[in-house]
Amino acid sequence: MQLGLPLEPCPTHPEPRLPNPEPRIPDPVFVRHPRARRYLIRVEDDGRVRITVPRWGSKREAAAFAEREHAWIEKQRARVAGQRATSAREPMPMEIERELRNQAKRELPSRLLELAARHALTVTRVSIRNQRWRWGSCSRTGHICLNWRLIQMPDAVRDYVMIHELMHLRRMDHSPKFWKLVEAACPTFQTSRAYLRAHARA
């Protein structure tokens, strides 16, 4: 991802001296490119900040531009750091996974049935599974499947997934009416959805 600065005319007078505040961007790499039409900022996969300087530009102006875009740069650095952490994460030890799965089988069904009773819904069967692409699912017969990894999630996120599947007992779709049912039962569901999207890769 790159962030660009609009094309500026070549200065015809001496470059003014700019203040030299303490830089907030550690060790940026400046690269002059004769065909560049504007200053460009790129955050590399290793977190380094690369700043392309056009032929008519200066390193001082490039540094000032980068300082102005500090918030954007930090956001991109956090993104690539998260990607590196995810790719470097070691597989969970088998004994720990086994313990978590057993815990999920003990705790998730009882919580689901508790929420079902609160909303006057009938669940015919609960299964805890090793789902790769879903947090949960619900059949028309009232059979709800939950991903055992929910046991690692915050309580509010876990409850949102369960409520989501429970509301499918009333509407088997994802229409606006369905989401209104979810919101009525779980007013903060958007926060939990965002959490799940952020942790889906992990």
Residue frames relative to the residue before (quaternion, step in Angstrom):
aa qw qx qy qz dx dy dz
M 1.0000 0.0000 0.0000 0.0000 0.00 0.00 0.00
Q 0.0942 -0.8101 0.5782 0.0234 3.57 -0.92 0.93
L 0.2132 -0.7462 0.6179 0.1261 3.51 -1.20 0.56
G 0.1444 -0.8371 0.5260 0.0422 3.56 -0.65 1.05
L 0.3064 -0.7069 0.6060 0.1979 3.53 -1.27 0.48
P 0.5421 -0.6359 0.4199 0.3542 3.64 -0.81 0.87
L 0.6387 -0.5510 0.3920 0.3671 3.53 -1.22 0.65
E 0.1391 -0.7788 0.6086 0.0611 3.56 -0.94 0.92
P 0.5113 -0.6435 0.4595 0.3366 3.64 -1.02 0.68
C 0.5703 -0.5807 0.4512 0.3659 3.51 -1.20 0.53
P 0.4351 -0.7136 0.4695 0.2845 3.65 -0.69 0.95
T 0.2628 -0.7704 0.5657 0.1317 3.55 -1.07 0.84
H 0.6993 0.3721 -0.2551 0.5545 3.56 1.28 0.18
P 0.6754 -0.4861 0.3309 0.4451 3.61 -1.13 0.36
E 0.5246 -0.6491 0.4609 0.3017 3.55 -1.02 0.85
P 0.4244 -0.7084 0.4912 0.2771 3.63 -0.75 0.97
R 0.4857 -0.6493 0.5000 0.3041 3.54 -1.12 0.62
L 0.2224 -0.7958 0.5560 0.0897 3.55 -0.76 1.08
P 0.5811 -0.5618 0.4336 0.3984 3.57 -1.15 0.48
N 0.2785 -0.7744 0.5525 0.1325 3.56 -1.11 0.67
P 0.0370 -0.8304 0.5558 0.0089 3.61 0.41 1.22
E 0.6510 -0.4917 0.3967 0.4208 3.53 -1.30 0.27
P 0.3895 -0.7468 0.4751 0.2545 3.64 -0.50 1.07
R 0.3161 -0.7513 0.5541 0.1692 3.53 -1.06 0.85
I 0.6569 0.4723 -0.3041 0.5030 3.58 1.27 -0.20
P 0.3101 -0.7946 0.4884 0.1843 3.63 -0.34 1.16
D 0.8829 -0.0730 0.0344 0.4627 3.56 -1.00 0.99
P 0.0778 0.7971 -0.5941 0.0757 3.63 0.53 1.06
V 0.3314 -0.7192 0.5759 0.2033 3.56 -1.20 0.60
F 0.1694 -0.7894 0.5855 0.0733 3.59 -0.67 1.12
V 0.0206 -0.7919 0.6096 -0.0290 3.57 -0.83 1.04
R 0.2465 -0.7693 0.5717 0.1432 3.59 -0.64 1.10
H 0.0626 -0.8013 0.5949 -0.0044 3.55 -0.86 1.02
P 0.4170 -0.7536 0.4437 0.2477 3.62 -0.53 1.10
R 0.7275 0.4119 -0.2537 0.4866 3.61 1.11 -0.50
A 0.4528 0.6826 -0.4620 0.3400 3.60 1.23 -0.01
R 0.2871 -0.7801 0.5373 0.1426 3.59 -0.93 0.91
R 0.7861 0.0859 -0.0492 0.6102 3.59 1.28 -0.17
Y 0.6100 -0.5067 0.4364 0.4251 3.54 -1.31 0.11
L 0.0791 -0.7909 0.6064 0.0219 3.56 -1.01 0.85
I 0.1587 -0.7653 0.6172 0.0907 3.55 -1.11 0.76
R 0.0180 0.7816 -0.6225 0.0338 3.54 -0.96 0.91
V 0.2393 -0.7400 0.6120 0.1436 3.55 -0.99 0.89
E 0.3268 -0.7744 0.5139 0.1714 3.56 -0.52 1.22
D 0.6888 -0.4969 0.3416 0.4025 3.55 -1.31 0.30
D 0.6890 0.4522 -0.2868 0.4885 3.60 1.17 -0.47
G 0.6228 -0.5797 0.3255 0.4125 3.59 1.30 0.19
R 0.5126 0.6402 -0.4334 0.3736 3.61 1.21 -0.17
V 0.3428 -0.7289 0.5590 0.1969 3.55 -1.14 0.71
R 0.1218 -0.7926 0.5971 0.0220 3.56 -0.67 1.16
I 0.0864 -0.8010 0.5924 0.0041 3.58 -0.73 1.10
T 0.2295 -0.7728 0.5807 0.1139 3.56 -0.66 1.16
V 0.1775 -0.7881 0.5864 0.0586 3.56 -0.84 1.07
P 0.3790 -0.7269 0.5140 0.2525 3.64 -0.70 0.96
R 0.7169 -0.4669 0.2987 0.4229 3.59 -1.26 0.39
W 0.7319 0.4274 -0.2323 0.4772 3.58 0.96 -0.87
G 0.6054 0.6140 -0.3409 0.3746 3.60 1.24 -0.30
S 0.3349 -0.7191 0.5711 0.2112 3.52 -1.36 -0.05
K 0.6087 -0.5569 0.4240 0.3736 3.53 -1.23 0.52
R 0.6316 0.5420 -0.3398 0.4381 3.60 1.01 -0.76
E 0.6638 0.4819 -0.3021 0.4856 3.59 0.94 -0.87
A 0.6318 0.5335 -0.3340 0.4524 3.58 1.01 -0.80
A 0.6555 0.5057 -0.3105 0.4671 3.59 0.96 -0.85
A 0.6436 0.5149 -0.3230 0.4652 3.58 1.02 -0.79
F 0.6265 0.5319 -0.3254 0.4676 3.58 1.04 -0.81
A 0.6602 0.5081 -0.3054 0.4612 3.57 0.93 -0.90
E 0.6398 0.5203 -0.3308 0.4588 3.59 1.01 -0.77
R 0.6429 0.5175 -0.3263 0.4610 3.59 1.02 -0.75
E 0.7394 0.3794 -0.2090 0.5155 3.58 1.12 -0.67
H 0.2144 0.8294 -0.4940 0.1484 3.56 1.24 0.48
A 0.6508 0.5266 -0.3316 0.4349 3.61 0.90 -0.87
W 0.6534 0.5057 -0.3112 0.4696 3.60 0.96 -0.87
I 0.6468 0.5279 -0.3165 0.4503 3.58 0.95 -0.89
E 0.6695 0.4969 -0.3060 0.4596 3.59 0.89 -0.91
K 0.6166 0.5394 -0.3437 0.4590 3.58 1.07 -0.71
Q 0.6804 0.4792 -0.2890 0.4733 3.59 0.95 -0.87
R 0.6329 0.5246 -0.3331 0.4619 3.59 1.03 -0.74
A 0.6363 0.5124 -0.3298 0.4731 3.59 1.03 -0.74
R 0.6311 0.5417 -0.3314 0.4455 3.58 1.03 -0.78
V 0.7108 0.4393 -0.2769 0.4744 3.60 0.79 -0.98
A 0.6050 0.5449 -0.3651 0.4513 3.60 1.10 -0.60
G 0.6461 0.5154 -0.3153 0.4663 3.56 1.02 -0.78
Q 0.6405 0.5161 -0.3223 0.4684 3.57 1.05 -0.76
R 0.6464 0.5106 -0.3249 0.4647 3.59 0.99 -0.80
A 0.6530 0.5202 -0.3176 0.4496 3.57 0.96 -0.88
T 0.6548 0.5150 -0.3150 0.4548 3.56 1.00 -0.82
S 0.6929 0.4791 -0.2870 0.4561 3.57 0.88 -0.95
A 0.7124 0.4533 -0.2642 0.4661 3.59 1.11 -0.64
R 0.4693 0.7019 -0.4408 0.3047 3.58 1.24 -0.22
E 0.3810 -0.7308 0.5212 0.2214 3.57 -0.82 0.96
P 0.5946 -0.5639 0.4224 0.3874 3.59 -1.11 0.55
M 0.5421 -0.6172 0.4601 0.3367 3.54 -1.13 0.67
P 0.5118 -0.6322 0.4739 0.3372 3.63 -0.91 0.80
M 0.5931 -0.6291 0.3777 0.3313 3.54 -0.96 0.91
E 0.6662 0.5117 -0.3255 0.4341 3.60 0.92 -0.82
I 0.6396 0.5086 -0.3257 0.4755 3.58 1.08 -0.69
E 0.6372 0.5200 -0.3273 0.4652 3.57 0.98 -0.83
R 0.6398 0.5293 -0.3259 0.4520 3.57 0.98 -0.83
E 0.6521 0.5094 -0.3131 0.4661 3.58 0.97 -0.83
L 0.6639 0.5036 -0.3049 0.4612 3.58 0.96 -0.86
R 0.6382 0.5192 -0.3321 0.4613 3.57 0.99 -0.76
N 0.6522 0.5013 -0.3159 0.4728 3.57 0.96 -0.79
Q 0.6329 0.5209 -0.3249 0.4718 3.56 1.02 -0.77
A 0.6364 0.5287 -0.3242 0.4586 3.58 1.01 -0.83
K 0.6632 0.5076 -0.3074 0.4561 3.59 0.95 -0.83
R 0.6628 0.4958 -0.3045 0.4714 3.57 1.14 -0.63
E 0.8151 0.3582 -0.1425 0.4325 3.56 0.79 -1.03
L 0.6656 0.5442 -0.3331 0.3871 3.61 0.90 -0.81
P 0.6662 0.5010 -0.3453 0.4311 3.67 0.79 -0.79
S 0.6619 0.5089 -0.3249 0.4441 3.59 0.89 -0.85
R 0.6552 0.4962 -0.3196 0.4715 3.58 0.99 -0.75
L 0.6256 0.5349 -0.3395 0.4553 3.59 1.01 -0.76
L 0.6813 0.4804 -0.2943 0.4674 3.59 0.89 -0.90
E 0.6017 0.5512 -0.3521 0.4586 3.56 1.12 -0.63
L 0.6777 0.4701 -0.2852 0.4883 3.59 0.95 -0.88
A 0.6149 0.5449 -0.3498 0.4501 3.60 1.05 -0.71
A 0.6623 0.4983 -0.3078 0.4673 3.58 0.92 -0.87
R 0.6262 0.5519 -0.3341 0.4379 3.59 1.02 -0.79
H 0.7705 0.3231 -0.1677 0.5233 3.58 1.06 -0.74
A 0.4796 -0.7129 0.4065 0.3107 3.57 1.28 0.46
L 0.4539 0.6568 -0.4611 0.3873 3.55 0.92 0.99
T 0.3100 -0.7601 0.5487 0.1582 3.56 -1.12 0.71
V 0.1330 -0.7668 0.6260 0.0486 3.55 -0.80 1.09
T 0.3132 -0.7840 0.5088 0.1684 3.57 -0.70 1.06
R 0.8029 -0.0282 0.0574 0.5927 3.57 1.12 -0.64
V 0.1437 -0.7703 0.6163 0.0789 3.56 -1.14 0.70
S 0.0384 -0.7883 0.6140 -0.0004 3.57 -0.89 0.98
I 0.2216 -0.7344 0.6265 0.1381 3.55 -1.12 0.75
R 0.0029 0.8435 -0.5312 0.0788 3.54 -0.49 1.21
N 0.4822 -0.6287 0.5322 0.2981 3.50 -1.40 0.22
Q 0.0621 0.8340 -0.5418 0.0839 3.57 0.57 1.17
R 0.3564 -0.7645 0.5042 0.1850 3.57 -0.83 1.01
W 0.8189 0.2587 -0.1023 0.5020 3.58 0.91 -0.82
R 0.7397 0.3405 -0.2270 0.5342 3.62 1.20 0.04
W 0.4028 -0.6741 0.5604 0.2632 3.52 -1.23 0.56
G 0.7944 -0.1088 0.0790 0.5923 3.56 1.18 -0.52
S 0.0871 -0.7742 0.6224 0.0744 3.54 -1.32 0.17
C 0.1520 -0.7813 0.6018 0.0647 3.53 -1.25 0.52
S 0.2575 -0.7621 0.5752 0.1485 3.58 -0.94 0.91
R 0.6482 -0.5238 0.3846 0.3970 3.55 -1.28 0.29
T 0.6530 0.5173 -0.3150 0.4548 3.59 1.19 -0.44
G 0.5945 -0.5978 0.3612 0.3985 3.60 1.26 -0.01
H 0.4772 0.6442 -0.4497 0.3938 3.58 1.25 0.33
I 0.0791 -0.8082 0.5835 0.0036 3.59 -0.59 1.17
C 0.1554 -0.7673 0.6185 0.0671 3.54 -0.93 0.99
L 0.1083 -0.7914 0.6005 0.0353 3.56 -0.99 0.88
N 0.4699 -0.6590 0.5174 0.2780 3.53 -1.12 0.75
W 0.4878 -0.6891 0.4417 0.3034 3.60 -0.73 0.99
R 0.5876 0.6048 -0.3681 0.3917 3.62 1.15 -0.53
L 0.4833 0.6591 -0.4389 0.3734 3.59 1.24 -0.18
I 0.5649 0.6097 -0.3915 0.3948 3.58 1.15 -0.50
Q 0.6646 0.4967 -0.2948 0.4740 3.60 1.22 -0.44
M 0.5968 0.6015 -0.3446 0.4041 3.57 1.28 -0.25
P 0.6069 -0.5228 0.4303 0.4162 3.60 -1.20 0.36
D 0.6568 -0.5462 0.3460 0.3880 3.57 -1.11 0.64
A 0.6640 0.5184 -0.3152 0.4371 3.58 0.90 -0.90
V 0.6507 0.5045 -0.3108 0.4748 3.59 1.01 -0.79
R 0.6352 0.5319 -0.3131 0.4644 3.56 0.99 -0.89
D 0.6721 0.4915 -0.2981 0.4667 3.58 0.89 -0.91
Y 0.6152 0.5504 -0.3550 0.4389 3.60 1.01 -0.75
V 0.6541 0.5069 -0.3238 0.4588 3.60 0.88 -0.90
M 0.6646 0.5021 -0.3081 0.4597 3.58 0.93 -0.86
I 0.6581 0.4954 -0.3115 0.4738 3.58 0.94 -0.87
H 0.5922 0.5673 -0.3551 0.4488 3.57 1.04 -0.77
E 0.7089 0.4410 -0.2686 0.4805 3.60 0.80 -0.97
L 0.6283 0.5373 -0.3411 0.4473 3.59 1.01 -0.70
M 0.6579 0.5117 -0.3208 0.4498 3.59 0.98 -0.78
H 0.5586 0.5790 -0.3989 0.4400 3.59 1.23 -0.27
L 0.5508 0.5808 -0.4072 0.4399 3.59 1.20 -0.23
R 0.6925 0.4208 -0.2701 0.5200 3.58 1.25 -0.31
R 0.7864 0.0139 -0.0065 0.6176 3.57 1.10 -0.70
M 0.2242 -0.7902 0.5592 0.1123 3.58 -0.65 1.12
D 0.6089 0.4902 -0.3952 0.4824 3.56 0.66 1.12
H 0.3965 -0.6767 0.5464 0.2936 3.55 -1.30 -0.19
S 0.2019 0.8006 -0.5275 0.2000 3.54 0.97 0.91
P 0.6860 -0.4489 0.3514 0.4521 3.61 -1.25 0.14
K 0.6192 0.5423 -0.3465 0.4500 3.60 1.05 -0.69
F 0.6261 0.5285 -0.3386 0.4626 3.57 1.04 -0.78
W 0.6957 0.4768 -0.2925 0.4507 3.60 0.82 -0.94
K 0.5863 0.5457 -0.3746 0.4670 3.58 1.16 -0.46
L 0.6211 0.5238 -0.3380 0.4750 3.59 1.07 -0.70
V 0.6467 0.5138 -0.3161 0.4668 3.57 0.96 -0.87
E 0.6765 0.5015 -0.3021 0.4468 3.58 0.85 -0.94
A 0.6386 0.5276 -0.3315 0.4516 3.58 1.01 -0.77
A 0.7224 0.4231 -0.2403 0.4913 3.58 1.03 -0.78
C 0.7910 0.1168 -0.0316 0.5998 3.59 1.17 -0.60
P 0.2023 -0.8494 0.4734 0.1160 3.61 0.33 1.24
T 0.7322 0.4008 -0.2378 0.4967 3.62 1.10 -0.58
F 0.2576 0.8240 -0.4845 0.1408 3.59 1.20 0.40
Q 0.5894 0.5902 -0.3856 0.3945 3.62 1.06 -0.62
T 0.6272 0.5311 -0.3351 0.4607 3.59 1.03 -0.74
S 0.6721 0.4867 -0.2990 0.4711 3.58 0.95 -0.84
R 0.6143 0.5335 -0.3504 0.4638 3.60 1.03 -0.71
A 0.6535 0.5086 -0.3179 0.4617 3.57 0.94 -0.87
Y 0.6262 0.5359 -0.3319 0.4588 3.59 1.02 -0.78
L 0.6693 0.4987 -0.3035 0.4597 3.58 0.90 -0.90
R 0.6406 0.5129 -0.3338 0.4638 3.59 0.97 -0.79
A 0.6680 0.5136 -0.3028 0.4454 3.56 0.96 -0.84
H 0.7647 0.3547 -0.1833 0.5058 3.60 1.10 -0.70
A 0.3713 0.7646 -0.4730 0.2318 3.59 1.24 0.07
R 0.6622 0.5114 -0.3212 0.4436 3.61 0.89 -0.87
A 0.6622 0.4993 -0.3153 0.4613 3.58 0.96 -0.80
